[in-house]
């Protein structure tokens, strides 16, 4: 019974740990990629200050070539500009992310909690802005409210003011981004920076297969871009987040290894107890002509049943708790530390099957060693002292 529970609890923790790992990795990666794209193309400029970024042109041959690469799903322009926004005497420092008519709203639409997206047309600049819930809560803003933004223009001492109307409020749950960024028409930033109509801060490249980020970043940089441009993967821009995810992956691998060892050790103990309790029976079977291997198979068969029952209970417990968390979000997290407000769960059926199969085979294989104890039992002594 104890061995069955040990296997069940070990498997349940393995399933929950991998579900959380996949949840963190996929949800955080998807949000970052949706916010910034997979690869960013910018000016090769040693000065990385947001106040003095050299623009690149959408008329560049490189920009046209990006749209012809089959592995690329979408390319869109962007630009950044720091600002201070004001509302009823309250101020907040944020970064305006300028977007164009090619902006893919699919990602942001699912995180809009109030209002709508920015309406843009080719004739004039839109005065609408999309702010985060964090910013809206701090300044007590809601969709439809007006706010005043102040910008510092390079080479000028007087600030530049612009009035915006909040069209929507978003909440991605990524506190590191929600705290600072708002979306506006890129033409405002072009005017503030004295850029031409074809000049932007850079291009965001979205790939069809996120697993090709590193390879595509190198390909874009070496084969496509002009000498004055640079391509960076989002993993290079935010290494702290992806290193954090990698650390969690390593931790889960270590945890699964330790849990498999715990389950295996408990099964070894259970098998040894079974053999010692049945010493006299083994002696009788040997005296009747049973071979060591046939007797060992009996004990291994019973051990396999114990492992199977443990795996069944472990699956019910692990998957059940995972579904409970997935549906109701029982376990909450501080988003400033974990980038998410609720512990994410993503059940991966192939991985669960692999964990089950791996646990079963590992426990069964490790039991072959203690089963050799059967061959050490002398039938005469076993029957005499039974």
Secondary structure, 3 states (H helix, E strand, C coil): CHHHHHHHHHHHHHHHHHHHHHHHHHHHHHHHHHHHCCEEEEECCCCCCCCCCCCEECCCHHHHHHCCCCCEEEEEEEEEEEEEEEECCEEEEEEEEEECCCCCCHHHHCCEEEECCCCCCCCCCCCEEEEEHHHHHHHCCCCCCEEEEEECCCCCCCCEEEEEEEEEEECCCCHHHHCCEEEEEHHHHHHHCCCCCCEECEEEEEECCHHHHHHHHHHHHHHHCCCCEEEEEHHHHCHHHHHHHHHHHHHHHHHHHHHHHHHHHHHHHHHHHHHHHCHHHHHHHHHCCCCHHHHHHHHHHHHHHHHHHHHHHHHHHHHHHHHHHHHHCCCECCHHHHCCCECCCCCCHHHHHHHHHHHHHHHHHHHHHHHHHHHHCCHHHHHHCC
